[in-house]
Amino acid sequence: MSRPDRVAMVDRGHAAVSVRRQCALLGVARAGVYRPAPAPGPEDLALMRRLDAFYLEAPFYGSRRMVEALRCDGVRVGRHRVRRLMRLMGLEALAPKPGTSRRRRAIGSIPTGCAG
């Protein structure tokens, strides 16, 4: 179950179970229940439009290369901000993820004939 679904399940008016206990049972922080995340500001929205345009041109760009592309375009922005906005938009670089060279356990080991 996703985090927003779990936060929506918390009933702040419940008499028998406190908000503290509900949050503990659902595995969410109480701060997320009491105060919702703020909406992105106009500067973030403008930057998100630019990120979307760059992503359509080069979907294999991660946050680091996206920052370089933005800086070449004249926008001063940090990598962590770009990374946060890309995560918020659901953008992810089309590249191999870590662990792609590990062998699968289901196959097992292949005998080489070198074992003595």
CYANA upper distance limits for C-alpha pairs under 8 A (distance plus 0.5 A):
  1 MET  CA      5 ASP  CA      7.00
  1 MET  CA      6 ARG  CA      7.38
  2 SER  CA      6 ARG  CA      6.97
  3 ARG  CA      7 VAL  CA      6.69
  3 ARG  CA     28 VAL  CA      7.85
  4 PRO  CA      8 ALA  CA      6.62
  5 ASP  CA      9 MET  CA      6.93
  6 ARG  CA     10 VAL  CA      7.51
  6 ARG  CA     26 LEU  CA      6.73
  6 ARG  CA     28 VAL  CA      7.78
  7 VAL  CA     28 VAL  CA      7.39
  7 VAL  CA     32 GLY  CA      7.98
  7 VAL  CA     33 VAL  CA      6.75
 10 VAL  CA     19 VAL  CA      7.47
 10 VAL  CA     22 GLN  CA      6.76
 10 VAL  CA     23 CYS  CA      7.56
 10 VAL  CA     33 VAL  CA      8.10
 11 ASP  CA     19 VAL  CA      7.65
 11 ASP  CA     22 GLN  CA      8.50
 12 ARG  CA     18 SER  CA      8.13
 12 ARG  CA     19 VAL  CA      6.41
 14 HIS  CA     18 SER  CA      7.31
 14 HIS  CA     19 VAL  CA      8.41
 17 VAL  CA     21 ARG  CA      6.87
 17 VAL  CA     22 GLN  CA      7.12
 18 SER  CA     22 GLN  CA      6.75
 19 VAL  CA     23 CYS  CA      6.56
 19 VAL  CA     30 ARG  CA      8.10
 20 ARG  CA     24 ALA  CA      6.80
 20 ARG  CA     30 ARG  CA      7.27
 21 ARG  CA     25 LEU  CA      6.66
 22 GLN  CA     26 LEU  CA      6.60
 23 CYS  CA     27 GLY  CA      6.25
 23 CYS  CA     28 VAL  CA      5.64
 23 CYS  CA     29 ALA  CA      6.77
 23 CYS  CA     30 ARG  CA      6.63
 24 ALA  CA     28 VAL  CA      7.11
 24 ALA  CA     29 ALA  CA      8.28
 28 VAL  CA     32 GLY  CA      7.86
 29 ALA  CA     33 VAL  CA      7.58
 30 ARG  CA     34 TYR  CA      6.88
 31 ALA  CA     35 ARG  CA      6.46
 32 GLY  CA     36 PRO  CA      6.25
 32 GLY  CA     37 ALA  CA      7.85
 40 PRO  CA     44 ASP  CA      6.29
 40 PRO  CA     45 LEU  CA      6.95
 41 GLY  CA     45 LEU  CA      6.76
 42 PRO  CA     46 ALA  CA      6.71
 43 GLU  CA     47 LEU  CA      6.72
 44 ASP  CA     48 MET  CA      6.47
 44 ASP  CA     85 LEU  CA      8.27
 45 LEU  CA     49 ARG  CA      6.78
 46 ALA  CA     50 ARG  CA      7.02
 47 LEU  CA     51 LEU  CA      6.64
 48 MET  CA     52 ASP  CA      6.59
 48 MET  CA     85 LEU  CA      7.18
 48 MET  CA     86 MET  CA      8.31
 48 MET  CA     89 MET  CA      8.31
 49 ARG  CA     53 ALA  CA      6.81
 50 ARG  CA     54 PHE  CA      6.73
 51 LEU  CA     55 TYR  CA      6.46
 51 LEU  CA     66 MET  CA      7.96
 51 LEU  CA     86 MET  CA      8.14
 52 ASP  CA     56 LEU  CA      6.74
 53 ALA  CA     57 GLU  CA      7.08
 54 PHE  CA     58 ALA  CA      6.56
 54 PHE  CA     59 PRO  CA      8.21
 54 PHE  CA     66 MET  CA      7.98
 54 PHE  CA     69 ALA  CA      8.48
 55 TYR  CA     59 PRO  CA      5.18
 55 TYR  CA     60 PHE  CA      8.23
 55 TYR  CA     61 TYR  CA      7.53
 55 TYR  CA     91 LEU  CA      8.34
 59 PRO  CA     92 GLU  CA      8.28
 59 PRO  CA     93 ALA  CA      6.34
 59 PRO  CA     94 LEU  CA      6.54
 60 PHE  CA     93 ALA  CA      5.07
 60 PHE  CA     94 LEU  CA      5.02
 60 PHE  CA     95 ALA  CA      6.66
 61 TYR  CA     65 ARG  CA      6.03
 61 TYR  CA     66 MET  CA      6.35
 61 TYR  CA     93 ALA  CA      5.89
 61 TYR  CA     94 LEU  CA      8.01
 62 GLY  CA     66 MET  CA      6.47
 62 GLY  CA     92 GLU  CA      7.36
 62 GLY  CA     93 ALA  CA      5.47
 63 SER  CA     67 VAL  CA      6.62
 63 SER  CA     79 ARG  CA      6.67
 63 SER  CA     80 HIS  CA      8.44
 63 SER  CA     82 VAL  CA      6.48
 63 SER  CA     83 ARG  CA      5.82
 63 SER  CA     86 MET  CA      8.05
 64 ARG  CA     68 GLU  CA      7.03
 64 ARG  CA     79 ARG  CA      6.63
 65 ARG  CA     69 ALA  CA      6.68
 66 MET  CA     70 LEU  CA      6.69
 66 MET  CA     82 VAL  CA      8.08
 67 VAL  CA     71 ARG  CA      6.57
 67 VAL  CA     77 VAL  CA      7.30
 67 VAL  CA     78 GLY  CA      7.40
 67 VAL  CA     79 ARG  CA      6.46
 67 VAL  CA     82 VAL  CA      7.38
 68 GLU  CA     72 CYS  CA      6.66
 69 ALA  CA     73 ASP  CA      6.81
 70 LEU  CA     74 GLY  CA      6.90
 70 LEU  CA     75 VAL  CA      5.84
 70 LEU  CA     76 ARG  CA      7.92
 70 LEU  CA     77 VAL  CA      8.04
 71 ARG  CA     75 VAL  CA      5.44
 71 ARG  CA     76 ARG  CA      6.34
 71 ARG  CA     77 VAL  CA      7.75
 77 VAL  CA     81 ARG  CA      7.58
 77 VAL  CA     82 VAL  CA      7.84
 78 GLY  CA     82 VAL  CA      7.01
 79 ARG  CA     83 ARG  CA      6.51
 80 HIS  CA     84 ARG  CA      6.56
 81 ARG  CA     85 LEU  CA      6.70
 82 VAL  CA     86 MET  CA      6.49
 83 ARG  CA     87 ARG  CA      6.65
 84 ARG  CA     88 LEU  CA      6.64
 85 LEU  CA     89 MET  CA      6.61
 86 MET  CA     90 GLY  CA      6.48
 86 MET  CA     91 LEU  CA      5.50
 86 MET  CA     92 GLU  CA      7.59
 87 ARG  CA     91 LEU  CA      6.52
 87 ARG  CA     92 GLU  CA      7.96
 96 PRO  CA    100 THR  CA      7.25
104 ARG  CA    108 GLY  CA      7.77
